[in-house]
Amino acid sequence: MKATVQTQGRQFTVEQGDKFTVNRFKNTESGDIVELDQVLMLVDDGKATFGSPYVEGAVVKAKILENKKDRKIIVFKKKRRKGYQRRKGHRQRISVIEIESIETK
């Protein structure tokens, strides 16, 4: 079974056992279970179910494997001939999650 879910403003097509990174879920630790209830589409044995906007009663359960920081992004600004240069870095907080189950009610 496949599902397309929306979380934190992004859409993912997932199956059971998939691992991927998303923006960090607040107030969670590794080992916690989160429910993604904004399911846009379900595909089960070749039969697709589309929501308007979400599929009723469909829930994707995911386990948080790790909360960490992503790689550093360097933000560099410069205006030529003015002596203006700024260099900043940013590390986004992310959660690595694994899909445990896709359930329909």
N, C-alpha and C positions, 0 to 999 in steps of 0.2 A: 504494500500500500504506500502511495506517495501522497504528500500534502504540500500545498503552497501556503506558507504562513507569513504573516506580517508582524514584525516586532521592531520597535524602536525606529520606525520610519523606513525600514528596509524589508524586502521580500526575499524569501528563501524557499526553494523547492527541496524537500527533505524526505528521507526514508529512515526506517528504523536502523540505528547504528551509525548514522552520519555524525561526523564531528566537524565543527566549524567555530569561528569566532564572531562574537557580536559585542556591541558596547556593553559595559559592565551593568549587571542587574544590581540595583541598590539594595542594601541590607541583606546580602546573601554571602554565603561562604561556600568553599568547595565541598561537594557532597550533597548540597541542597537540590531539591526538585522544584523546577519552575513549570508552570502551565502556560502554554501559548494558546490562547483561545481565539485569536483572530485568524481563523483558517479561511483562506480565500477559495481553495479548490481541493477536492479529494479525488484520487484516482485509485479504484479498487477493482482488480481483475479486468482492466480495460474499460470500465465504466466510470465516467467522470461526473462529479457533482460540483456545480458552481454555486457560490454564495452570492447574495445580493445585499450587502457587501460581504457578509461572512456566512459560512455554513453553520446552520443551527445544530447545536449539541456536539460539535466536533472539537476535540481538545488534543493538542500535541504536548506530551510530557517530556521534558528534557532535564538531564542531570548536569549540574555545573561541575566540570572537572577541575577548573583552575581559574582563579582571578589573578590577573597580572597586568603589567604595562606593556604596550606595544613598542615597536622600535621607535627611535627618536626621529622626529621630523624637524629639519632645520628651516626656519623662516628667515630669509635675508632680504632686507630692503636697502635700496641705494638710489640716490639721486646724483647723477653725474655732474661733475664740476662744482658741487656745492659742499663737499666734505661730509655729506650725510650718509651714514651707514648704520644699520641696526641688524643685529644677529640674535635671534631667539630660538630656543628649542622647545618642542612639545612632545610629550609622550601620552598617548591616549590610553585610558584604562579600559581593558577588555575582559571578557569572560569566554573561556573555552567551554563549549557545551556539547553534549552527546544526546542524540534523540533516543529516548527509551521506548516510547510507544506512541501510536497514533490511534486515538479512540473516537468512536462515534456513539451517540446515545440513541 
